[in-house]
Amino acid sequence: MEALSGFVTRGAGLDRTEDLDAWVSERRESCAVRIEGIPFSRMRQWYFDRDGNVRHESGKFFTIEGLRIDDARSGRRHQPIINQNETGILGLLVKRFNGAYHILLQAKMEPGNYGKIQVSPTVQATKSNYSRVHRGKSVAYVDYFLDPSRYGRLLFEQLQSEHGFKFFQKANNNIIVEIDEGHDVEVLPGFRWFSLDQVGYFLRRENEINMDARSALSCFSFAREPLEKGAVSAFLDRRPGLGLHERNFILSGACDEGALMSTADLEAWLEAKRNGSPYSLGFMPLGDLYGKGWIKSEMEIYSDGYPDFRVGVFEISSGNREINEWHQPIISDGNRKLNGFLVKPINGVYHLLVQGCEEACSFHGAEIGPTLHNLGSGDPGRGTPFAEYFTHPSSGNVLYDVVQSEEGGRFYHFLNRYMVVYTEDDIELPGDSYAWATLFQLKKMLEKTCSVNIEARTLISCMTCGGACG
């Protein structure tokens, strides 16, 4: 129960929640950032190569290229895609204070962030950033993740995927390092220790905790190995400050008793989804898209038939980044989407209804996704299984309903709505595309390379930190 005690120990954080709230607001208000869309003709450090692809003069960071997608179900289409071969670090430093886990987080500016500043991981950096390709300032705390044994112990490390309809097979290394209690960490300007209660508080607010932090938080486990259900229940009974749903999410995340299927069967179910992919892909010159429904104007590359991907260039100046001024391409998405998990008690344990989700450029095929995955704005969901639970939820059953920003380093004001809905209905699953899984099983699947998609991870982070508790 040692690890579990760090999650359920209550008490004041090192800073009061209202002080952290004021600190984030002050950082946001004092962020003297200027972000301006500019014509392609003015962009510096980036250029169009002879194929029309967008590249950085260093040969690093990422490219924007053309992609041909053959879908066995719907035919051929073409779109731009972000091709970023390097793997970044999304790292959380964790330490116990007064028995309770705290996480060192930063207030970080990204050019595409809604609200400019969002609460971010201890380290959020591409390899180009932390190896200083841009010749800027070094990335704070990165040494803790490059050599964690010097400072404590490694709790988690695994590749996790990014959005598979905007990135080509992109993944980042999600790392959690627990610092020895005897090791003092210097808290630099722009960083604060957050208790898990405080993280949950900010997760219940719109656009406060960024996507990269949510991804890494989802990997934080109540227990590395399954605990005995009766012992966990007795342990939680001695913690009267826990709400009913929070208690049940912890129980679901710490035990595998009562699971409808074994974790091995869940893994086999996902592997079956990865066989027979409907997609066949091929890179093509970005310039060749312009005769295939795509338009290049002075300011944007876009298609009226595909609102999910518009390419623009921004000039950014900021005093709190590794470099103070730069240009970069950024992708806009005007199609806000809805993602949600159905939660149901089965055998006395909360189960989440998952589905096998494959996007054209997923890291290596289908991944576990939420019950409702990327239902587009304006789509009533007719014909989409279980959509009515989220578009017309029953009163009192909504445990979480918050708009959250997606990654602000590559995307501009890209917002999605996230929901967790409780039900006790008898549910018949349509075929084998869906399965019931406990939170513990999803935590175990997170230990496998790119097996749980980014939308599911956002929602799992809320269950982990008490944000999705009604």
N, C-alpha and C positions, 0 to 999 in steps of 0.2 A: 504493500500500500504506500510505499515511500513516495513514488512518483505521483500517485493519485493525490496524496496529501497536498502537494504543491499547487494542484488545480483547485481544490475545494477550501483551502485555508482562506478565511475571510479576514478583513481588517483593512485599515487605511493603507494606501499606497505611500510611496516615499513622498510624492506630491499629492495634494488634494486634487480630486477630479476637476473641480471648478478652476483650480490654478492651471492645470494642463489645458483645459478648454480655453482659458484666457491666453495662455502661452501660444497655442496654435493660432488663435485669432490675431495675436500681435505679430507673429511671424508672417502671417498672410498679409496683414495691413502694411507691414514695413517692407514687404518684398518689392523692391524697385525693379521689377522685370518689365521689359517692353517686348511684346510679341506682335509682329506685323507680317501679314502675308505680302509677298513680293512677287514680281514677275519672274519667270524662269530665266529671263535674260540677265537678271541681276544677281543670280545666286553665285556665291563664292565657295570654294573648296569642293563643290559638287559640280558635275557636268554630265551632259548627254554624250555617251560614246557613239561610235559609228552605227550601232544597231538601235540607237535611241534609248538604251538603258541608262538609268540614273546611277552614277557611281561617285564615290568619294576619291579625291586625288591621292590619298594614302593607300588606296586599295583595301582598306579596312572598313569597319562599321557594317554597312549593309548595301545591297543594291536593290533597285526596283526594276524588275524585268517583266516580260510578257509570259503568259502561261496558257497553254491549250489544255482544256479539261474535257475528256471524253467520259461521260456518265452513261453507263449501260441503261439507266432508267429514263434519262431525259435528253440524251444526245450530247452534242458538242457545244461548248461555250468557251469564251476567251476572256481573260481579265489580267490586270497587273497583279504582281505578287511581290512581297518583301522577301528577299533572299538574304538571310543573315546566318552565315555558317558558324560563327563563333558562339560559344556557350558562356553566358554571364553567371554571376553569383547573386542570388537572393538569400541573404544571410541574416539570421536572428541570433543576437547574443542574449542568453537567458541566465538569470541568477536568482537565487532565493534570498529574500529579505523577510525576516520574521516568519520563516517557514513557507511563505507564499512566493510562487513564481512571478518574476517581473521580467519584462522584455525591454531591451534598449532600442528605442525607435527614434527616427529623425523626422523633422519637418522639412520636407524636400520639395523643391520646385522642379516640375517638369513642364516643358513648353505646351504640352497638350492637356495638362490638368485642368479640370473644371475647378475654378477657385485658386489656381496657381500653386498653392501649397497644399500638400496632403501628407498624412502620417505614413511613413515608409519604413522598410526594413532597416536594420542597422547598416547593412551594406546592400546596395542595389547598383550593380555596375556590370557593364559588358567587359569582356576581356580587353578590348581596345581602351576602355576607360582605365581599368586598374593597372594595365601595363603602360599607360600614359602615352598612347599613340598621338594624342592631341597636344602633348607636351604641357599639359596643365598640371594642377595640383594633385597630389597623391590622394587616393581614396581612403578616408578614415576607417580604421578598424579592420581593414581587409586582411591583415596578418593573422587575426584570430581565426579566419576561415581557411587560410592557406596552410596553417600549421596549428590546428586546434589543440593538440596534445600538450603544447607549451603552456596553455592557460586553463585547461579544464578537460572536458570530455565531449566527444562528438555524440549528439543525440540522434541526428538524422542527416543523411545526405543522399539525394537522388535527383535525377533529371525529371523535370515536370514540363509538360507541353505548354505552348502558347496557342493563340487562336489559329485554328487550322484553315480558316478561309481568308486570312490576311497574310500569314507567314507561311513560308515553305518549310515544313518539317522542322520547326523551331522549338528548342527547349532550353531551359535555364536550370542551373544546379541550385536546388533549394537545400540550404544547410542550416542546421540548428546546433549551436554550441552552448553547453552549460558551463559557466565560469565557476571555478573553485571559489568557495566562500571566502577563503583567505586571500584571494587575488583582488586587488582594488582596480576597478576600471575607471579611468579618467573620463568624466562626462564632458564632452566637448560642447561648445556652443552649437545650438541647433539639434541637440539630442536630449532625451529624457527617458527615465525608467517609467514604464507603464505596468501596473498590475493587470492580471487577466480580466478582473472586473472592469477596469478602466478601458481596456481594449474592447470589451463587450459593449460598454457605453458608447464608444465612438463608432462601433460597427452598426449600432442602431440609428445612426445619423447618416444623412446622405453625403456622399463624396468626401469623407474624412479619412478613412483608411484606404490606401491605394491598393491596386490589384496585386502588386508584387508582394506586399505585406500579407494580404489575404491568402495568397498562394502558399507562402511559407508557414503561416499560422495553421493552415489546414493539416500540415504534416506533424504538428505537435501532438504526441500521443498520450492518452491517459495511462496506458500500460503497454509495454512492448510485447508482453506475453499475456494471454488471457487470464484474468483473475476469476476466482470462484464467486459466482453470482450472489450467494447468500452472504458471504463475507463482505462484498462490496455494498450490498443493501444495508447490512448492519452498520458499516462504516458511514454511509451516507445518512443513516437515521440519526447519527450523532452530530450532524451538521444541519441544524434547524434553519439556517439562513438560506438554504437552497429552495428555489421554487420547484413545483411539480415537474414541469417540462425540463428544466435544467438538470434535475436529479435523474430523470429518465434518459436524457441524452448521455450523461456521464455513465450510467449503467450500461447503455447500449454500446458505448465506446470503450468500456473496460473489460467486457465479458463476451464469450462466444456461446454460452449456454442459451438455448432457446432459439438459435438462428435457424431460419427455415431451410437453408442449405449450408453446406460446409464452405469454408473459405476456399478450399481446393476446388470445389464444384463451381464457385463463383469465378475463379480464375479460368477454369476450363470453359465456362460459358462465354467469358470475354474472348478467349482464344478462338472459339468457334466463330465469333462475330468478325474476327480479323481474317478469316479465310474467305476467299471469293470477293475481294473488294470490287465495288462497281466502277472504280475510277481508274483511268489511264491518263497519265500526265506527260506533258512535254514542254520544255522551255522554248520560247520564241522571242525574237527581237521585240522590245516594247514598241518600237516604231511601226511594226506590222499590225498592231491592234487598231490603228486609226482607220483602216478600211473594214473593220469588223465590229462596228457599233460604238467605238471609243473615239473621243474627240480630245484634241490638245488645243487649249486656248492659251492666251498669254499667261494666265494665272493657274490653270488647273488641267489635269487629265481626268476625264470623267466619261460616264455613260449614263444616258437618261434611263436605260433599262436596268441598271445595277447600282442602286443608291448606297451600297455597303462599302464602296471603295472609290474615293476621290483623292487624287494626288495633288498636293500643293507644296509650296516652299515658304518657310518662315525665316525671318531674321529675328534672332533672339539676343537680348542683352540682359545679363543678370550678374549680380555681385556675389551670389552664394553657390556657384557651381564650380566644377574643376577648371573651366575656362569662362571668361566673362562675356564673350560675344561670339556668336557663330550663326551659320546658316544650316538649315537641314530640311529635307523633305518630310512632310507629315501627312498621314492619311486621315481623312474625315469619313464619318459614317452617319448618314442621316436617318438610319432605320433602327430606332431603339427597339430592343428585344426583351422578351420576358423569359426568365428561367426560374424553375421552381421544383422543389422536392415535396412529394406527398410523404407524410409520416404516419405510420399506423402501428399500434401495439399488436404484436403477434407472439404468442407463447409468453406473454408478460414482458416482452422486450420491444423497444421501439425499433421498427424496421423502416428503411427508406426505399422508395420505389425508384430503381435506377433503370436506365436503358443503355443499350449499346449505341454510341454516337460516333459516326465517322464523317469527318469533313474532308474535302478533297486533298488538302495538304497536311493532314494529321501526321504526327511524328512517325508512327509506324502502324497505321490502321485505326480500327475502332478503339474507342476508350469508353470508360464508364462515365455516363453523363447523368444529369438530373432528369426527373420525370418529364418535365416540360423543358425543351431545349431550343432556345433562340426562336421563339414565336415572334415574328416581326410586328412592328407597329402597324395598325390598320388591319391586321389579320384577325378575324374573330375566332380562329381556331377550330372552325367547323371541320370535322374529319380528323383532327389531331387528338389522339387518345389523351384523356384526362385533362384536356385544356379547360373544361368548364369548372374544375375545382379551383382554378387560378383566376379565370376571367369572371366567374360568378361564385366566389367562395361563400360558404355558410358563415353566418354570424358567430364570432367567437372562436373560429377554427384557424384563423390566420396567426401564426406564431412569428412571422417575419415578413415584412413588405417594405423594402427600401431600395431606392435608386442608387446605384454605385457606378463609379467611373472605372473604365478599363485603362489599360496601360497608357500613361501620358507621355512616354518618351517617343513613341511612334505614332500615336493616335491623338487627334484633336477633339476634345469634348465628346468622347465616345462613351455614352451612358447606356446602361442596361438596368432593367428592373429585376430584383431578386425576391423570391417568396418561399416561405416554408408553410405548408398547410397541413393541419392535423385532421385525420379522419378515422372513424371506426367502421366505415362502410365495408360491406362484403364486396370485394373487387375481383373481377375476373380479368386475368391478363390476356391481352390480344396476342396469341402466338408466343414465340420465344424471344421477342425483342426486348422484353422487360423482365426484371427480377427483383425480388425483395432482398435487401442486405442490411445487416446491422452496421452501426457506425464503426465498431471495432473492425469489421471486415473491410470497410472502405479505407480505414487507416492502414491495414495490412496491404491493401492494393496500392496505396500510395508509396509503399516501399519498393514497388516494381516500376521499372522505367516507363514513364509516360502512359500510365494506365487509367488515370482519373483526370477528366478534362478540366479546363480552367473554370468553367461555369460551376461545375460541381464543387470544385475546391473553394470557391468563394462562399458557397452555402455551408460547406463543412467547417470553414473557419468560424462562422457565426455560431454553429453548434458547439464548437470547441471552447469558445470564450464566453459563452452565456449570452450571446447576442440574439439567438433565435429561440426565445423562451416565452413569447407571447407578451 
